[in-house]
Amino acid sequence: MPREPFDRPQKFRVGDYVIVVNPGADKGKRGTVVHVSGHPGDFVYRYDVRFADGTSKRFFGFEIDLALSQSA
């Protein structure tokens, strides 16, 4: 029987302040997790992050990490 993604713990929660750690144009950007999604039969969560400039982007858990503080 396939497991639901929700059988696995989320790495981040809505409201967490995170930093983008994957290589690319967004590396080092900080923002807030605004939505967490998973799909039946899929073992991976996706995290929608909103940045200070109002833009948002979806990331996998390995692409972001907790930031130390919002003022950092």
Backbone as a chain_set.jsonl record, in Angstrom:
{"seq": "MPREPFDRPQKFRVGDYVIVVNPGADKGKRGTVVHVSGHPGDFVYRYDVRFADGTSKRFFGFEIDLALSQSA", "coords": {"N": [[0.85, -1.181, 0.0], [0.709, 2.172, -0.959], [2.4, 4.88, 0.65], [1.207, 7.908, 2.04], [2.262, 11.323, 1.475], [2.072, 12.633, 3.823], [2.687, 10.895, 5.798], [5.239, 11.208, 6.353], [7.384, 13.357, 8.194], [7.132, 16.92, 7.996], [9.688, 19.1, 6.893], [9.7, 21.821, 7.188], [7.452, 24.382, 8.374], [4.441, 26.312, 7.839], [5.035, 29.731, 8.113], [7.644, 29.541, 8.967], [10.859, 31.014, 8.778], [13.034, 31.103, 6.166], [16.039, 30.335, 4.226], [17.287, 30.331, 0.937], [19.234, 27.736, -0.262], [20.096, 26.332, -2.441], [22.083, 26.164, -5.472], [22.04, 28.888, -7.769], [20.059, 31.639, -9.109], [18.46, 32.419, -6.964], [19.831, 31.825, -4.664], [20.664, 32.431, -1.301], [18.592, 34.195, -0.866], [16.034, 35.221, 1.362], [13.036, 34.257, 2.978], [9.554, 33.631, 3.846], [7.867, 30.663, 4.669], [4.861, 29.996, 3.135], [3.056, 28.144, 2.308], [2.549, 24.637, 2.362], [2.813, 21.731, 0.479], [1.871, 18.436, -0.562], [1.564, 15.351, -2.331], [-0.648, 12.593, -2.833], [0.868, 9.394, -2.824], [3.314, 10.418, -3.399], [6.431, 11.134, -2.02], [7.475, 13.533, -1.262], [7.595, 16.762, 0.037], [6.58, 20.05, -0.924], [7.48, 23.456, -0.718], [6.12, 26.592, -0.538], [7.518, 29.704, -0.787], [7.502, 33.033, 0.266], [9.018, 36.005, -0.62], [10.568, 39.086, 0.568], [10.162, 41.029, -1.364], [7.673, 40.475, -2.3], [7.382, 38.484, -4.178], [6.935, 34.983, -4.919], [8.007, 31.565, -4.649], [8.268, 28.077, -5.376], [9.787, 25.447, -3.568], [11.767, 22.466, -3.033], [12.429, 20.602, -0.029], [15.219, 20.218, 0.318], [16.291, 22.396, -0.913], [16.087, 24.643, 0.601], [16.703, 26.148, 3.849], [16.414, 26.59, 7.402], [16.464, 29.988, 8.373], [18.467, 32.098, 10.432], [17.336, 34.406, 11.69], [14.753, 36.885, 11.14], [15.773, 39.403, 11.019], [18.36, 39.116, 10.34]], "CA": [[0.0, 0.0, 0.0], [1.567, 3.369, -1.002], [2.3, 5.82, 1.767], [0.875, 9.3, 1.741], [3.39, 12.175, 1.851], [1.862, 13.134, 5.17], [3.24, 9.921, 6.723], [6.601, 11.684, 6.619], [7.335, 14.68, 8.827], [7.52, 18.093, 7.208], [10.941, 19.716, 7.338], [9.369, 23.204, 7.524], [6.043, 24.677, 8.621], [4.004, 27.644, 7.451], [5.526, 30.739, 9.042], [9.097, 29.424, 9.161], [11.704, 31.933, 8.019], [14.02, 30.232, 5.526], [16.992, 30.883, 3.271], [17.508, 29.456, -0.208], [20.611, 27.24, -0.228], [20.484, 25.67, -3.693], [22.768, 27.047, -6.416], [21.182, 29.563, -8.735], [19.776, 33.063, -8.928], [17.781, 32.682, -5.688], [20.666, 31.448, -3.52], [20.863, 33.483, -0.311], [17.357, 34.939, -0.611], [15.315, 34.812, 2.567], [11.598, 34.469, 2.91], [8.693, 32.931, 4.784], [7.059, 29.58, 4.111], [3.458, 30.395, 3.163], [2.211, 26.997, 1.983], [3.23, 23.343, 2.248], [1.967, 20.8, -0.264], [2.322, 17.089, -0.857], [0.6, 14.67, -3.184], [-0.758, 11.152, -2.543], [1.794, 8.551, -3.556], [4.572, 11.141, -3.565], [7.038, 11.205, -0.691], [8.218, 14.783, -1.201], [6.846, 17.998, 0.27], [7.0, 21.27, -1.616], [7.307, 24.599, 0.177], [5.993, 27.883, -1.208], [8.207, 30.718, 0.008], [7.285, 34.414, -0.165], [10.157, 36.87, -0.324], [10.238, 40.452, 1.0], [9.71, 41.841, -2.502], [6.321, 40.058, -2.642], [7.387, 37.344, -5.08], [6.909, 33.668, -4.296], [8.552, 30.483, -5.452], [8.135, 26.758, -4.75], [11.057, 24.752, -3.381], [11.835, 21.209, -2.312], [13.049, 20.799, 1.276], [16.681, 20.277, 0.258], [16.701, 23.653, -1.538], [15.982, 25.719, 1.584], [17.09, 25.807, 5.202], [15.956, 27.612, 8.345], [17.316, 31.159, 8.533], [18.677, 32.376, 11.861], [16.318, 35.361, 12.146], [14.269, 37.76, 10.081], [16.568, 40.621, 10.964], [19.729, 38.793, 9.922]], "C": [[0.895, 1.244, 0.0], [1.333, 4.274, 0.194], [1.943, 7.203, 1.259], [2.074, 10.165, 2.12], [3.29, 12.615, 3.302], [2.271, 12.114, 6.226], [4.656, 10.328, 7.132], [6.518, 13.06, 7.26], [7.76, 15.785, 7.854], [8.823, 18.639, 7.773], [10.679, 21.141, 7.816], [7.865, 23.34, 7.7], [5.728, 26.068, 8.091], [4.441, 28.625, 8.534], [7.017, 30.659, 9.31], [9.826, 30.407, 8.247], [12.879, 31.124, 7.479], [14.944, 31.008, 4.6], [17.182, 29.858, 2.156], [18.98, 29.05, -0.215], [21.038, 26.558, -1.53], [21.181, 26.659, -4.622], [21.77, 27.677, -7.38], [20.917, 30.999, -8.343], [19.158, 33.389, -7.569], [18.637, 32.382, -4.464], [20.908, 32.651, -2.606], [19.623, 34.31, -0.03], [16.658, 34.344, 0.6], [13.841, 35.121, 2.41], [10.872, 33.602, 3.921], [7.919, 31.837, 4.066], [5.586, 29.969, 4.258], [2.509, 29.247, 2.835], [3.075, 25.75, 1.873], [2.294, 22.401, 1.508], [2.672, 19.469, -0.454], [1.227, 16.414, -1.651], [0.546, 13.198, -2.814], [0.191, 10.342, -3.421], [3.148, 9.177, -3.791], [5.147, 11.34, -2.168], [7.754, 12.52, -0.445], [7.263, 15.944, -0.946], [7.42, 19.105, -0.596], [6.62, 22.448, -0.724], [7.239, 25.878, -0.646], [6.549, 28.95, -0.277], [7.917, 32.089, -0.587], [8.445, 35.255, 0.324], [9.685, 38.277, 0.02], [9.727, 41.319, -0.137], [8.316, 41.445, -2.989], [6.251, 38.885, -3.607], [7.387, 36.045, -4.282], [7.5, 32.647, -5.247], [8.413, 29.184, -4.669], [9.489, 26.053, -4.722], [10.834, 23.376, -2.778], [12.583, 21.479, -1.009], [14.559, 20.917, 1.243], [17.187, 21.587, -0.352], [16.667, 24.844, -0.581], [16.415, 25.201, 2.953], [16.537, 26.893, 6.119], [16.959, 28.745, 8.407], [17.407, 31.465, 10.024], [17.635, 33.329, 12.419], [15.897, 36.234, 10.989], [15.088, 39.034, 9.957], [17.99, 40.38, 10.488], [19.972, 39.098, 8.469]], "O": [[1.759, 1.369, 0.868], [0.211, 4.411, 0.682], [2.345, 7.601, 0.166], [2.839, 9.783, 3.006], [4.297, 12.93, 3.936], [2.216, 12.409, 7.42], [5.192, 9.848, 8.131], [5.652, 13.854, 6.892], [8.632, 15.591, 7.008], [9.032, 18.639, 8.986], [11.344, 21.623, 8.733], [7.099, 22.502, 7.224], [6.621, 26.897, 7.915], [4.242, 28.379, 9.724], [7.601, 31.61, 9.829], [9.448, 30.6, 7.091], [13.632, 30.527, 8.249], [14.685, 32.156, 4.24], [17.23, 28.656, 2.413], [19.866, 29.903, -0.178], [22.215, 26.24, -1.703], [20.906, 27.857, -4.57], [20.775, 27.056, -7.753], [21.476, 31.51, -7.373], [19.308, 34.506, -7.072], [18.218, 32.655, -3.34], [21.296, 33.729, -3.056], [19.595, 35.058, 0.947], [16.685, 33.135, 0.829], [13.454, 36.113, 1.793], [11.49, 32.928, 4.744], [7.378, 32.058, 2.982], [5.117, 30.238, 5.364], [1.302, 29.354, 3.054], [4.191, 25.798, 1.357], [1.12, 22.281, 1.86], [3.9, 19.391, -0.499], [0.082, 16.863, -1.641], [1.58, 12.603, -2.509], [0.298, 10.587, -4.623], [4.044, 8.527, -4.331], [4.416, 11.679, -1.237], [8.557, 12.62, 0.482], [6.25, 16.09, -1.629], [8.599, 19.091, -0.951], [5.581, 22.439, -0.064], [8.181, 26.213, -1.364], [6.115, 29.086, 0.867], [8.064, 32.293, -1.792], [8.811, 35.23, 1.499], [8.525, 38.617, -0.212], [8.945, 42.243, 0.089], [7.821, 42.002, -3.97], [5.17, 38.342, -3.834], [7.79, 36.016, -3.119], [7.502, 32.823, -6.466], [8.436, 29.191, -3.438], [10.234, 26.057, -5.702], [9.837, 23.143, -2.094], [13.295, 22.477, -0.898], [15.135, 21.641, 2.055], [18.387, 21.86, -0.313], [17.158, 25.924, -0.909], [16.486, 23.995, 3.188], [16.227, 27.993, 5.663], [18.165, 28.509, 8.485], [16.506, 31.116, 10.787], [17.101, 33.094, 13.503], [16.592, 36.318, 9.976], [15.094, 39.672, 8.904], [18.742, 41.328, 10.257], [21.076, 38.881, 7.969]]}, "num_chains": 1, "name": "protein.A"}
